[in-house]
Amino acid sequence: MRTLKKIVFTGLFALIACAGVAQAQELYKDEKAPMHERIMDLLSRLTVEEKISLLRATSPGIPRLDIPKYYHGNEALHGVVRPGRFTVFPQAIGLAATWNPELQLQVATVISDEARARWNELEQGREQKKQFSDLLTFWSPTVNMARDPRWGRTPETYGEDPYLSGVMGTAFVKGLQGDDDRYLKIVSTPKHFAANNKETNRKDSDSRVSERALREIYLKQFEIIVKEADPWCIMSSYNIVNGHRTSENRELLEDILRGEWNYQGMVTTDWWTSGEHYKEVKAGNDIKMACGFPESLLRAKEAGVLTREEMEICAKRILGLILKID
């Protein structure tokens, strides 16, 4: 009998130990674990190729680790665009004309309610098949300065005042992302960073601007939003600023955005920017829309112009977003 008890006890102890090891081995799945530890655990399990696969808007997912596909991007400037039917609110310029950030917060909250509801309706996104119809990450709001009425995207903005744009943008981001300390309701993406104010030759135009004008007019609204609302994504712009392409501009993306403003989220490019993917990664752009160039990143790593550490920094921020939104 003693022998039998000893065998049973040993077996139970082994099972408990194995369960503990299994749990430790899959720390990234433990929702009670600190977020940073979950991210680092998951990052450590990825191959170089899998890390690279994350650095684009159409991430295919990693089935062996139960990471689903993640298609970054949809529009919700004044209501969810797709897929399905949603409430349509006044254009952003009309919402700005209310001078009412509390109303703006309510509008954005309805938008995020409808987005999450549709996502749940589609089996937590599993039945969402179309690209760029994602219901968790939205390329909104647009907070560029409307300084010329001939600009066709003026209705998307909150007007020509940086402070008003910052206040209304802050309310919009808060309404979209929710108020949970640990998880995001959906992801807001203020755009286009920075000094982007025209569509003509928009991928190669050079915005020549003084340091003072850049800080007081073209960056101020972003600074307010980052510090007050903590968005988890920022979209860099197509254009060039003072001779440097914004998507490859480390001074903008790292020194100012992350260094001075302590931004913790990720950065995505606009659609098919003219910048080179590996240079954008080195500058702090985590995602290249739409599908990126994974093969070029692998070649850049093999050539020694892009390091594993630089790619991992971007992959870590993307994993952080995925774990915070799921």
C-alpha positions in Angstrom: 0.0 0.0 0.0 2.8 2.4 0.9 4.4 1.7 -2.4 1.2 2.4 -4.3 0.7 5.7 -2.4 4.3 6.6 -3.2 3.7 5.9 -6.9 0.5 7.9 -6.9 2.0 10.8 -5.1 5.1 10.8 -7.4 2.8 10.7 -10.4 0.7 13.6 -9.2 3.8 15.6 -8.4 5.2 15.0 -11.8 1.9 16.1 -13.4 1.9 19.3 -11.4 5.5 20.0 -12.2 4.9 19.4 -15.9 1.9 21.7 -15.8 4.0 24.4 -14.2 6.7 23.9 -16.8 4.1 24.1 -19.6 2.7 27.3 -18.2 6.1 28.8 -17.9 6.9 27.8 -21.4 3.8 29.6 -22.7 4.0 32.7 -20.6 2.8 34.9 -23.5 -0.6 33.1 -23.2 -0.9 34.0 -19.5 -3.2 37.0 -19.4 -2.3 37.7 -15.7 1.4 37.9 -16.4 3.1 41.3 -16.8 2.6 42.5 -20.4 6.3 43.1 -21.0 7.2 39.6 -19.9 4.5 38.2 -22.2 5.9 40.2 -25.1 9.5 39.1 -24.5 8.5 35.5 -24.1 6.6 35.5 -27.4 9.4 37.4 -29.2 12.0 34.8 -28.0 9.9 32.0 -29.7 9.9 33.6 -33.2 12.3 32.8 -36.0 13.9 35.7 -37.9 11.5 35.0 -40.8 8.5 35.1 -38.5 9.7 38.4 -37.0 10.0 39.9 -40.4 6.5 38.7 -41.4 5.1 40.9 -38.7 6.6 44.1 -40.2 3.8 44.7 -42.6 0.1 45.5 -42.6 -0.9 42.1 -43.8 0.7 39.9 -41.2 -0.2 36.2 -42.1 -0.2 34.9 -38.5 2.0 32.2 -36.9 -0.2 29.1 -36.5 2.4 27.1 -34.5 2.2 29.7 -31.7 -1.6 30.3 -32.1 -1.0 33.8 -33.4 -3.8 34.7 -35.8 -3.5 36.7 -38.9 -3.6 40.4 -38.2 -4.5 42.9 -41.0 -3.8 46.4 -39.7 -6.1 49.1 -41.0 -9.5 50.4 -41.7 -11.0 53.9 -41.7 -13.2 55.5 -39.0 -12.8 59.3 -39.3 -16.6 59.8 -38.7 -17.8 56.2 -38.5 -16.5 52.7 -39.4 -16.2 52.3 -43.1 -16.2 48.6 -43.6 -17.3 45.7 -43.6 -21.0 46.2 -43.0 -23.3 49.1 -42.2 -22.4 51.5 -39.4 -23.5 54.9 -38.0 -22.2 57.8 -40.1 -21.4 61.0 -38.1 -20.6 64.4 -39.5 -17.2 64.8 -41.1 -14.3 65.7 -38.9 -14.3 69.4 -39.8 -17.9 69.5 -38.7 -17.2 67.8 -35.4 -14.4 70.3 -34.8 -16.9 73.2 -35.4 -18.8 72.1 -32.3 -15.7 73.0 -30.1 -17.0 70.2 -27.9 -14.4 67.5 -26.9 -17.0 65.8 -24.7 -19.3 65.3 -27.6 -16.3 64.1 -29.7 -15.5 61.5 -27.0 -19.1 60.2 -27.2 -19.0 60.0 -31.0 -15.7 58.0 -30.9 -17.1 55.7 -28.2 -20.0 54.8 -30.4 -17.6 54.1 -33.3 -15.5 51.8 -31.1 -18.6 50.1 -29.7 -19.8 49.3 -33.3 -16.4 48.2 -34.4 -16.0 45.7 -31.5 -19.6 44.5 -31.9 -19.0 43.8 -35.6 -15.7 42.1 -34.7 -17.5 39.8 -32.3 -20.2 39.1 -34.8 -17.4 37.9 -37.2 -16.3 35.3 -34.7 -13.6 37.6 -33.1 -12.3 38.4 -36.5 -11.9 34.9 -37.7 -14.6 35.4 -40.4 -13.1 38.7 -41.5 -11.4 37.7 -44.7 -10.9 40.9 -46.6 -7.7 42.9 -46.3 -7.9 46.5 -44.9 -11.3 45.9 -43.5 -9.9 45.2 -40.1 -12.1 46.0 -37.1 -9.4 46.5 -34.5 -6.9 49.0 -35.9 -8.2 52.2 -37.5 -6.2 54.9 -39.5 -7.9 57.7 -37.7 -8.0 60.6 -36.8 -6.4 62.9 -39.4 -4.8 65.8 -37.6 -2.9 67.6 -40.3 -3.3 71.3 -40.6 -5.9 72.5 -43.2 -4.0 75.6 -44.3 -5.2 75.7 -47.9 -8.9 75.3 -48.8 -7.8 73.8 -52.1 -6.5 70.7 -50.3 -9.1 68.0 -51.1 -8.7 66.3 -47.7 -9.6 69.3 -45.6 -12.9 67.8 -44.5 -11.0 64.9 -42.8 -9.2 67.4 -40.5 -10.1 69.4 -37.5 -9.1 72.6 -39.2 -6.2 75.0 -39.2 -5.6 75.3 -35.4 -3.0 72.9 -33.8 -4.5 73.3 -30.3 -8.1 72.6 -31.4 -6.8 69.6 -33.5 -4.9 68.3 -30.5 -7.9 68.6 -28.1 -10.4 67.1 -30.5 -7.9 64.4 -31.6 -7.2 63.5 -28.0 -11.0 63.0 -27.3 -11.3 60.9 -30.5 -8.4 58.6 -29.6 -9.7 58.1 -26.0 -13.1 57.2 -27.3 -11.7 54.7 -29.8 -9.2 53.0 -27.5 -11.3 52.9 -24.3 -10.3 53.4 -20.7 -9.0 50.0 -19.7 -5.5 50.2 -18.1 -4.4 46.9 -19.6 -6.2 46.3 -22.9 -7.3 48.4 -25.9 -10.9 48.5 -27.1 -9.6 49.2 -30.6 -6.5 51.0 -31.9 -6.4 54.6 -33.0 -3.8 55.9 -35.5 -3.4 59.7 -35.7 -2.0 60.6 -39.1 0.0 61.9 -41.1 3.2 62.5 -39.2 4.2 65.2 -40.3 3.9 68.4 -42.3 1.7 66.7 -44.8 -0.8 69.1 -46.4 -1.3 68.3 -50.1 -2.1 65.5 -52.4 -0.2 66.7 -55.5 3.1 64.9 -55.8 2.5 63.8 -52.2 5.0 61.0 -52.2 7.9 63.1 -53.2 7.1 66.7 -52.3 9.5 68.4 -49.9 8.0 70.4 -47.1 10.6 73.1 -46.3 9.7 74.4 -42.9 11.6 76.2 -40.1 12.1 74.5 -36.7 9.7 76.9 -35.0 6.9 76.4 -37.6 7.4 72.7 -37.5 7.1 72.6 -33.7 4.3 75.1 -33.2 2.1 74.3 -36.2 2.8 70.8 -37.7 3.9 68.8 -34.6 2.0 70.4 -31.8 -1.3 68.6 -32.3 0.5 65.2 -32.4 2.4 66.1 -29.2 -0.8 66.9 -27.4 -2.4 63.7 -28.5 0.6 61.5 -27.7 0.9 63.0 -24.2 -2.8 63.1 -23.3 -4.3 60.1 -25.1 -1.5 57.6 -25.5 -2.4 56.3 -29.0 -1.0 52.9 -29.8 -0.2 53.7 -33.5 1.0 56.7 -35.4 1.1 56.9 -39.2 4.1 58.5 -40.8 3.5 60.6 -43.9 4.5 60.2 -47.6 6.3 63.5 -47.9 9.8 64.7 -47.4 10.6 67.3 -44.6 13.6 69.5 -45.2 15.2 67.0 -47.4 14.5 63.9 -45.4 11.7 61.4 -46.2 9.5 61.2 -43.1 9.2 57.4 -43.1 13.0 57.2 -43.0 13.4 60.1 -40.7 14.9 58.9 -37.4 14.9 62.4 -35.9 11.1 62.6 -36.2 10.2 59.1 -35.3 12.8 58.3 -32.6 14.3 61.6 -31.3 11.1 63.6 -31.1 8.2 61.1 -31.1 9.7 58.5 -28.8 12.5 60.4 -27.2 11.0 63.8 -26.3 7.4 62.7 -26.1 8.0 59.2 -24.6 5.7 57.5 -27.2 5.4 53.8 -26.5 3.3 52.6 -29.4 4.1 51.5 -33.0 4.5 53.5 -36.2 3.2 52.5 -39.6 3.9 54.0 -43.0 1.2 55.2 -45.3 0.3 53.1 -48.3 3.3 52.0 -50.5 5.7 54.8 -49.5 8.6 55.6 -51.7 11.0 54.8 -48.8 13.2 51.7 -48.7 11.8 49.2 -46.2 15.0 48.5 -44.4 15.7 52.3 -44.0 12.2 52.7 -42.6 12.8 49.9 -40.0 16.1 51.5 -39.0 14.3 54.9 -38.5 11.6 53.4 -36.3 8.8 52.6 -38.7 7.5 49.3 -37.4 5.1 48.4 -40.3 5.2 49.1 -44.0 1.9 49.2 -45.8 0.5 47.4 -47.5 2.3 44.1 -47.8 5.9 45.4 -47.2 9.0 43.7 -48.6 9.9 40.9 -46.3 12.5 39.5 -48.7 14.3 42.8 -48.9 14.6 42.9 -45.1 16.1 39.5 -45.1 18.6 40.5 -47.8 19.4 43.7 -45.8 20.1 41.6 -42.7 22.3 39.3 -44.7 24.2 42.3 -46.2 24.8 43.7 -42.7 22.9 47.0 -43.2 20.0 45.9 -41.0 20.5 44.1 -37.7 18.5 41.5 -35.9 18.2 43.9 -33.0 16.6 46.6 -35.1 14.0 44.3 -36.5 13.3 42.9 -33.1 12.6 46.3 -31.7 9.9 46.8 -34.3 8.5 43.3 -33.9 8.3 43.8 -30.1 6.1 46.9 -30.5 3.8 45.1 -32.9 3.5 42.1 -30.6 2.7 44.5 -27.8 -0.2 45.9 -29.8 -1.5 42.5 -30.7 -1.5 41.3 -27.1 -3.1 44.5 -25.9 -5.9 44.4 -28.4 -6.8 40.6 -28.5 
